Amino acid sequence: MEKEAEKVDATEPEPEPQPEPEPEMEKKAGDGGTEKKAVAVECREQAPVLNIAACCRLREYGESSGTGKSRQFVYSRFRIWRAYQHPRFNSSFKSMKFLRNSHHVVAGCYSGEVKFVDLNSNRVIQNGISHRFAVSNLQCVSGHDKTLVLSSNSREVMLWRDAYSLSEGAIHSFEECKLARCSNAGDLVAATHTRLNQIRLFDIQTCRHMQKFTHPFQLARRVIDANFMIHFHPLDTLFLCHGILWDSRTSTSPVHRFEQITDYRGGGFHPSGNEVIINSGIWDLRSFKQLHSSSLLDQTRITFNAGDDVIYAFLNSRGAEDNNFGPGFLTLDAKDYSLFAKVQLRDPVTVTDFAVDPTDSVLGLTTLSHRGQGTAVTYQIGRQGDRTDRVDNRILVEYEDDERILVEEDDD
């Protein structure tokens, strides 16, 4: 016990906490004494935000709706950039689609040609000739090593092996089909029949006919001949055509027929998968009831940006005359369908097609003037512009034309 007591006595007491030193004071001589001035002590840096998701969602301004304000700021500003025309009048553009970047596009011409164009060098790299009529619809399906191109009009459907080898010709022509659309996964092709009231599905790898869907209602010939587009659900399980919803997994009978007056070839599925847009009406796919109506979408064709949160709507050529807005396009919030901006074109033209760059930096549209000249116009997204901006007009050069010019220069 004595040894333990000695050990306890031998232990040193714990040191008392020392008060923090006061900031150093600098003395200055003055009249009537000294003046003390505190020297600032450097503060520690603030720790970084650990929850980056919350940091992106809750912005400094706008709170929870800050991301919507950011979208509105970006997608309400467009500056016209370049205008492209083909030197041959009959080879002017009617449709266009961007590839994997903002300077490579595939364009359909009134002459029936499909061209692969480099917008930076103003050159037509590849030229495919298979159509007999103007190419009004294009779709590019990117794979690991190639980009399939699906081109169609009101009488023909062609499939091309690769955008970089259009000069080799189309690999397949779908007989008695028109206005085709490829699925989102890139494994199916859906097209309407040119004479019958049918929708046909094909395998894109083998081009083999898989299934056909016959309209259960008797339609007039003018309705069958009309150019109604096919729209695939984001999961490719459903597709929509002329207000009729089909499901390829169950049977060839339609799932539902939406009440509508006019289709105008516009509309489609919302990327969320729960809504469908037909002209100005927004419908719920679960209850098949109309949620609300947007007058801004009346008589328009729509497409979504790469992020699926912004809607581009441009006036259809049929409805542009009756709409008081005139030729141009709109941008809307894909969440609540509120308007971001209205962009009017400078010249009295008709918009024939609309394309969005996969990086959401450039958008393009093809226009038709009253003289019948087709032009491809590109806009920069998020850049403020006005009517005084200078347009960079460019004339495209074919490879054979370029070679002829070089030969003439060598002869001189």
C-alpha positions as CSV (number, residue, x, y, z in Angstrom):
1,M,0.0,0.0,0.0
2,E,2.9,2.3,0.8
3,K,4.5,1.7,-2.5
4,E,1.2,2.5,-4.3
5,A,0.9,5.7,-2.3
6,E,4.5,6.6,-3.3
7,K,3.6,6.0,-6.9
8,V,0.6,8.2,-6.7
9,D,2.6,11.0,-5.0
10,A,5.3,10.6,-7.6
11,T,3.0,11.2,-10.6
12,E,3.1,14.8,-11.8
13,P,-0.1,16.8,-11.9
14,E,-1.7,17.4,-15.3
15,P,-0.6,20.7,-16.8
16,E,-3.3,23.4,-16.7
17,P,-4.4,24.7,-20.1
18,Q,-2.6,27.8,-21.1
19,P,-4.6,30.7,-22.3
20,E,-4.3,31.6,-26.0
21,P,-1.7,34.3,-26.6
22,E,-3.2,37.6,-27.4
23,P,-2.4,39.0,-30.8
24,E,0.8,40.8,-31.0
25,M,0.6,44.6,-30.5
26,E,2.7,47.0,-32.4
27,K,3.7,50.1,-30.5
28,K,3.8,53.5,-32.2
29,A,5.2,56.7,-30.7
30,G,2.9,59.6,-30.6
31,D,2.1,62.7,-28.8
32,G,1.0,61.9,-25.4
33,G,2.0,58.3,-25.2
34,T,2.0,55.2,-27.3
35,E,-0.6,53.8,-29.6
36,K,-1.2,50.1,-29.8
37,K,-2.2,48.4,-33.1
38,A,-3.3,44.8,-33.3
39,V,-1.6,42.6,-35.9
40,A,-4.1,40.5,-37.9
41,V,-3.9,36.8,-37.4
42,E,-4.3,34.7,-40.5
43,C,-7.5,32.7,-40.5
44,R,-7.8,29.1,-41.6
45,E,-9.1,28.3,-45.1
46,Q,-12.7,27.1,-45.3
47,A,-13.1,23.4,-45.8
48,P,-14.4,22.4,-49.3
49,V,-18.0,21.3,-49.7
50,L,-18.1,17.5,-49.4
51,N,-21.5,16.9,-50.9
52,I,-20.9,18.0,-54.5
53,A,-24.5,16.9,-55.5
54,A,-26.0,19.3,-53.1
55,C,-23.7,22.0,-54.2
56,C,-24.8,21.6,-57.8
57,R,-28.4,21.5,-56.9
58,L,-28.6,24.3,-54.4
59,R,-27.0,27.2,-56.2
60,E,-26.0,30.4,-54.6
61,Y,-28.8,32.3,-56.3
62,G,-32.3,30.8,-56.9
63,E,-32.1,28.1,-54.2
64,S,-33.7,24.9,-55.3
65,S,-34.8,26.5,-58.7
66,G,-31.4,27.7,-59.4
67,T,-30.7,25.1,-62.1
68,G,-33.9,26.1,-63.9
69,K,-32.7,29.7,-63.9
70,S,-29.3,28.6,-65.3
71,R,-31.1,26.7,-68.1
72,Q,-33.2,29.7,-68.8
73,F,-30.1,32.0,-69.0
74,V,-28.3,29.7,-71.4
75,Y,-31.2,28.6,-73.7
76,S,-32.6,32.0,-74.1
77,R,-29.5,33.3,-75.9
78,F,-28.7,32.3,-79.4
79,R,-26.4,34.0,-81.9
80,I,-26.5,33.3,-85.6
81,W,-23.2,31.9,-86.7
82,R,-22.9,30.5,-90.2
83,A,-25.0,29.9,-93.2
84,Y,-24.1,27.1,-95.7
85,Q,-25.3,26.8,-99.3
86,H,-24.5,24.4,-102.0
87,P,-23.3,25.9,-105.4
88,R,-25.8,23.7,-107.3
89,F,-29.4,24.9,-106.8
90,N,-30.9,21.4,-106.9
91,S,-28.4,20.1,-104.3
92,S,-29.6,22.5,-101.6
93,F,-30.3,21.2,-98.2
94,K,-33.7,20.0,-97.0
95,S,-32.7,18.1,-93.8
96,M,-29.6,17.7,-91.6
97,K,-28.3,15.9,-88.5
98,F,-25.2,16.3,-86.4
99,L,-22.8,13.4,-85.8
100,R,-20.7,13.1,-82.7
101,N,-19.5,16.7,-82.7
102,S,-20.5,20.2,-83.8
103,H,-18.7,20.4,-87.2
104,H,-19.6,17.1,-88.9
105,V,-23.2,16.8,-90.2
106,V,-25.1,14.6,-92.6
107,A,-27.4,16.6,-94.9
108,G,-30.3,15.5,-97.2
109,C,-30.8,17.3,-100.4
110,Y,-33.7,18.1,-102.7
111,S,-31.9,16.2,-105.4
112,G,-32.1,13.0,-103.4
113,E,-28.4,13.0,-102.4
114,V,-27.1,12.4,-98.9
115,K,-23.9,14.3,-98.1
116,F,-21.4,14.1,-95.3
117,V,-20.2,17.7,-94.7
118,D,-17.3,19.2,-92.7
119,L,-18.6,22.6,-91.5
120,N,-15.1,23.8,-90.5
121,S,-13.5,23.3,-93.9
122,N,-16.7,23.9,-95.9
123,R,-16.2,20.6,-97.8
124,V,-18.5,17.8,-98.8
125,I,-16.5,14.8,-97.9
126,Q,-18.9,12.0,-98.9
127,N,-21.8,12.0,-101.4
128,G,-24.3,9.2,-101.6
129,I,-26.8,8.9,-104.4
130,S,-29.7,6.4,-104.0
131,H,-32.9,8.4,-103.5
132,R,-35.0,9.6,-106.4
133,F,-36.8,12.2,-104.4
134,A,-35.9,14.8,-101.8
135,V,-34.6,13.5,-98.5
136,S,-36.8,14.9,-95.8
137,N,-35.8,12.8,-92.8
138,L,-32.4,11.7,-91.5
139,Q,-31.3,9.8,-88.4
140,C,-27.8,8.9,-87.3
141,V,-27.1,5.9,-85.1
142,S,-23.6,5.9,-83.6
143,G,-21.9,2.6,-82.8
144,H,-18.5,1.7,-81.6
145,D,-16.7,1.9,-84.9
146,K,-19.3,3.3,-87.4
147,T,-22.3,5.6,-87.7
148,L,-25.4,4.1,-89.4
149,V,-27.5,6.6,-91.4
150,L,-31.2,6.1,-92.0
151,S,-32.7,8.4,-94.7
152,S,-36.3,8.5,-95.9
153,N,-39.0,10.6,-97.5
154,S,-42.6,10.1,-98.4
155,R,-41.8,7.3,-100.8
156,E,-38.4,5.7,-100.0
157,V,-36.4,4.4,-97.0
158,M,-32.6,3.8,-97.3
159,L,-30.0,2.5,-94.8
160,W,-26.4,3.4,-95.2
161,R,-23.5,1.5,-93.7
162,D,-21.5,4.4,-92.4
163,A,-21.6,8.2,-92.7
164,Y,-17.9,8.1,-93.7
165,S,-18.6,5.8,-96.7
166,L,-21.8,7.3,-98.3
167,S,-20.2,7.2,-101.7
168,E,-20.4,3.4,-101.6
169,G,-24.2,3.6,-101.8
170,A,-27.0,2.4,-99.5
171,I,-26.7,-1.1,-98.2
172,H,-30.5,-1.7,-98.1
173,S,-33.7,-0.2,-99.5
174,F,-36.9,-0.9,-97.6
175,E,-39.5,-1.7,-100.2
176,E,-42.9,0.0,-100.0
177,C,-42.0,2.0,-96.9
178,K,-41.8,5.6,-96.1
179,L,-40.8,8.0,-93.2
180,A,-38.7,5.5,-91.2
181,R,-37.5,6.0,-87.6
182,C,-34.8,4.1,-85.8
183,S,-35.2,3.0,-82.1
184,N,-33.2,4.7,-79.4
185,A,-31.1,1.5,-78.9
186,G,-30.4,1.4,-82.6
187,D,-31.6,-2.2,-83.2
188,L,-35.0,-1.6,-84.8
189,V,-36.4,0.3,-87.8
190,A,-40.0,1.3,-87.9
191,A,-41.6,2.6,-91.1
192,T,-45.1,3.2,-92.4
193,H,-46.4,1.4,-95.6
194,T,-46.7,3.6,-98.7
195,R,-50.1,2.1,-99.7
196,L,-51.5,0.0,-96.8
197,N,-52.5,1.2,-93.4
198,Q,-49.6,-0.6,-91.7
199,I,-46.5,0.0,-89.6
200,R,-43.6,-2.4,-90.1
201,L,-40.7,-3.3,-87.9
202,F,-37.3,-4.4,-89.2
203,D,-34.2,-5.6,-87.6
204,I,-31.5,-3.1,-88.4
205,Q,-28.6,-5.6,-88.6
206,T,-30.3,-8.1,-91.0
207,C,-32.9,-5.7,-92.4
208,R,-35.4,-8.6,-92.0
209,H,-39.1,-7.9,-91.6
210,M,-40.1,-8.8,-88.0
211,Q,-43.6,-7.6,-87.3
212,K,-46.4,-5.5,-88.8
213,F,-49.1,-3.5,-87.1
214,T,-52.4,-2.8,-88.9
215,H,-54.5,0.2,-88.0
216,P,-57.9,-1.1,-86.6
217,F,-59.8,1.9,-87.8
218,Q,-60.8,2.7,-91.3
219,L,-58.9,5.8,-92.4
220,A,-59.4,7.9,-95.5
221,R,-56.9,7.8,-98.3
222,R,-55.7,11.3,-97.5
223,V,-54.9,10.3,-94.0
224,I,-52.9,7.2,-95.1
225,D,-51.0,9.3,-97.7
226,A,-50.2,11.9,-95.0
227,N,-46.7,12.0,-93.7
228,F,-47.1,10.9,-90.1
229,M,-43.9,10.3,-88.1
230,I,-43.2,7.3,-85.8
231,H,-42.0,8.1,-82.3
232,F,-40.3,5.5,-80.0
233,H,-40.6,5.4,-76.2
234,P,-37.3,6.0,-74.4
235,L,-37.3,2.3,-73.5
236,D,-38.3,1.2,-77.1
237,T,-41.2,-0.8,-75.7
238,L,-43.9,1.5,-77.1
239,F,-44.2,3.6,-80.2
240,L,-46.6,6.3,-81.3
241,C,-47.9,7.1,-84.8
242,H,-50.8,9.4,-85.6
243,G,-52.1,9.5,-82.0
244,I,-52.2,5.7,-81.7
245,L,-50.0,3.9,-79.1
246,W,-48.6,0.5,-79.9
247,D,-46.8,-2.1,-77.8
248,S,-44.6,-4.6,-79.7
249,R,-44.2,-6.9,-76.7
250,T,-47.9,-7.9,-76.3
251,S,-49.8,-8.0,-79.6
252,T,-50.4,-6.2,-82.8
253,S,-53.4,-4.5,-81.4
254,P,-53.1,-0.8,-80.3
255,V,-52.8,0.0,-76.6
256,H,-54.7,3.3,-76.8
257,R,-55.9,5.9,-79.2
258,F,-55.4,9.5,-78.0
259,E,-58.1,12.1,-78.8
260,Q,-56.7,14.6,-81.2
261,I,-57.6,17.0,-84.0
262,T,-54.4,17.4,-85.9
263,D,-51.0,15.7,-85.6
264,Y,-48.8,18.1,-87.7
265,R,-46.1,15.3,-87.6
266,G,-44.9,16.8,-84.3
267,G,-45.0,15.6,-80.7
268,G,-43.4,12.5,-79.3
269,F,-42.5,10.9,-75.9
270,H,-41.1,12.9,-73.1
271,P,-37.6,11.6,-72.1
272,S,-39.0,10.9,-68.6
273,G,-41.1,8.2,-70.1
274,N,-44.4,9.1,-68.4
275,E,-45.8,11.7,-70.7
276,V,-46.5,11.9,-74.4
277,I,-46.9,15.2,-76.4
278,I,-49.3,15.4,-79.3
279,N,-49.6,18.8,-80.9
280,S,-50.4,21.1,-77.9
281,G,-51.7,18.4,-75.5
282,I,-49.6,16.7,-72.8
283,W,-51.0,13.2,-71.9
284,D,-50.2,10.9,-69.0
285,L,-49.2,7.4,-70.2
286,R,-50.4,5.7,-67.0
287,S,-53.9,7.0,-67.0
288,F,-54.2,8.1,-70.6
289,K,-55.6,11.5,-69.4
290,Q,-54.7,14.9,-70.6
291,L,-52.6,16.6,-68.0
292,H,-52.6,20.1,-69.5
293,S,-52.3,21.9,-72.8
294,S,-49.6,24.3,-74.0
295,S,-50.6,26.7,-76.7
296,L,-46.9,27.3,-77.4
297,L,-46.6,23.8,-78.9
298,D,-49.5,24.2,-81.3
299,Q,-48.6,23.3,-84.9
300,T,-45.0,22.7,-84.0
301,R,-42.5,19.9,-84.2
302,I,-40.3,19.3,-81.2
303,T,-37.0,17.9,-80.3
304,F,-35.1,17.7,-77.0
305,N,-31.5,18.8,-76.3
306,A,-28.8,16.4,-75.3
307,G,-29.6,16.8,-71.6
308,D,-33.3,16.1,-72.1
309,D,-34.2,19.1,-70.0
310,V,-35.0,21.7,-72.8
311,I,-37.5,21.5,-75.6
312,Y,-36.9,23.0,-79.0
313,A,-40.1,23.6,-81.0
314,F,-40.2,24.9,-84.6
315,L,-43.2,25.8,-86.7
316,N,-44.2,23.2,-89.2
317,S,-44.4,24.4,-92.8
318,R,-48.1,23.6,-92.9
319,G,-49.0,25.6,-89.8
320,A,-46.5,28.5,-90.1
321,E,-49.0,30.5,-92.3
322,D,-51.7,30.4,-89.6
323,N,-49.4,31.1,-86.7
324,N,-48.9,34.7,-85.7
325,F,-45.3,34.1,-84.6
326,G,-43.9,33.5,-88.0
327,P,-40.8,31.5,-89.0
328,G,-38.5,30.6,-86.1
329,F,-38.2,28.3,-83.1
330,L,-39.0,28.3,-79.4
331,T,-37.2,26.9,-76.3
332,L,-39.2,25.6,-73.4
333,D,-38.4,24.1,-70.0
334,A,-39.0,20.3,-70.3
335,K,-40.1,20.1,-66.7
336,D,-43.0,22.6,-66.6
337,Y,-43.3,23.6,-70.3
338,S,-42.6,27.3,-69.5
339,L,-41.2,29.5,-72.2
340,F,-37.5,30.4,-72.3
341,A,-37.2,32.3,-75.5
342,K,-38.7,32.9,-79.0
343,V,-36.2,33.2,-81.8
344,Q,-37.4,34.7,-85.1
345,L,-35.5,34.2,-88.3
346,R,-34.4,37.2,-90.2
347,D,-35.8,36.3,-93.6
348,P,-39.3,35.1,-94.5
349,V,-38.3,31.4,-94.9
350,T,-39.8,28.0,-93.9
351,V,-38.0,25.8,-91.5
352,T,-37.8,22.2,-92.9
353,D,-35.6,20.5,-90.3
354,F,-33.9,21.0,-86.9
355,A,-30.8,19.5,-85.5
356,V,-29.1,19.8,-82.1
357,D,-25.4,19.2,-81.5
358,P,-24.7,16.3,-79.0
359,T,-22.6,18.7,-76.9
360,D,-25.4,21.4,-76.7
361,S,-23.1,24.1,-78.0
362,V,-24.4,24.5,-81.6
363,L,-27.8,24.0,-83.2
364,G,-28.6,23.9,-86.9
365,L,-31.7,24.2,-89.0
366,T,-32.5,24.0,-92.7
367,T,-34.6,26.6,-94.3
368,L,-36.4,27.0,-97.6
369,S,-36.7,30.5,-99.2
370,H,-39.4,31.7,-101.4
371,R,-37.1,31.2,-104.4
372,G,-36.7,27.5,-103.5
373,Q,-33.2,27.8,-102.2
374,G,-32.4,25.5,-99.2
375,T,-29.9,26.8,-96.6
376,A,-28.3,25.3,-93.5
377,V,-28.0,27.8,-90.7
378,T,-26.1,27.3,-87.4
379,Y,-26.6,29.1,-84.1
380,Q,-24.3,29.3,-81.1
381,I,-26.1,28.3,-77.9
382,G,-25.7,30.6,-74.9
383,R,-24.2,33.5,-76.8
384,Q,-26.1,36.8,-76.9
385,G,-27.0,38.0,-80.4
386,D,-29.2,40.5,-82.2
387,R,-30.2,41.4,-85.7
388,T,-27.0,43.4,-86.3
389,D,-24.8,40.3,-86.0
390,R,-22.9,39.5,-89.2
391,V,-23.6,36.1,-90.7
392,D,-20.7,34.1,-92.0
393,N,-22.0,32.9,-95.4
394,R,-20.2,30.0,-96.8
395,I,-20.4,28.1,-100.1
396,L,-19.7,24.4,-99.8
397,V,-17.1,22.7,-102.1
398,E,-17.4,19.2,-103.4
399,Y,-14.3,17.1,-103.6
400,E,-14.5,16.7,-107.3
401,D,-15.0,20.5,-107.7
402,D,-11.9,21.0,-105.5
403,E,-9.8,18.6,-107.6
404,R,-10.9,20.4,-110.8
405,I,-9.8,23.7,-109.4
406,L,-6.4,22.3,-108.4
407,V,-5.9,20.8,-111.9
408,E,-6.7,24.2,-113.5
409,E,-4.2,25.9,-111.2
410,D,-1.5,23.3,-112.2
411,D,-2.2,23.9,-115.9
412,D,-1.7,27.7,-115.5
